[in-house]
Amino acid sequence: LLLSPMPGLLVRLAAQGGQAVQAGERLAVIEAMKMENILTAQQDVTVAEILATPGESLSVDQPILRFV
């Protein structure tokens, strides 16, 4: 799972369901305290499911993406 590391607004998702992503590739952008925080893949994975939508307010440890 990709979990939100902080409370904030999910501004953008850069991955889609079924998409293979490589380590270091951008997955999502969260805005918190007027700063954009870019979440990247820690390893090569495939996105299985999108669990949050852009514009949604996220809480700490809320799932954003699920990987295969």
C-alpha positions, 0 to 999 in steps of 0.5 A: 500500500501507498499510505499518506505520510501526513494529513493533507489534500490529494492534489494529483495521482500520477499512476493508474490501475494496472500500471507498472511503475519503477522505483523513484517514479512519481505516484501522487502529490499531497498538499499540506500547509501550502507545500506540495509533497511528492510521493514516489515508488520505493521499488518496482511495483504494479498498481492494483487499485486506486483507493483515493481520488484527487481533491480528497482530504487525507488523514495520516496512514490513509491508503492511496494506492494498493500494489500487486 
